[in-house]
């Protein structure tokens, strides 16, 4: 499952990549809440977001949709010299 706050980018990603997988294997969502509903519990999410405030905002938003046992992994999308 995936979520992109820019819905047109998410739709284009789905249109391009869904045919490469079996039906129902690539699931897009329109909100953090919808994204959480698509994942099996305990949920696990990898986030690939620009380092800093954007990452903090995504983590806060996911925490609002996730439960205590769920896992959020910040993949550290920053320049290696940071």
C-alpha positions, 0 to 999 in steps of 0.5 A: 500500500502507498500514500502520496499527499499529492494525489495526482502523483499517487494516481500516476504511480498506480497507473504506471506500476499496478499492471506489473503486479497481480490484481490488488497487490498495489493499493493506493490511498487518499489519506493517512487513515485510508493508508492505515486501513490497507495495512495488516496489524501491526502496521509497518510503514517506511517513509521516504520524505525530505529530512526535517519538518516534512518528516516530522509532519508525516510521522505526526500524521501517521501517529494519528492514524496508527496504533501503539503497536504499529511501526514507522521507519524513517528511512533518513531521506537526507544527503549523506553529509548531513 
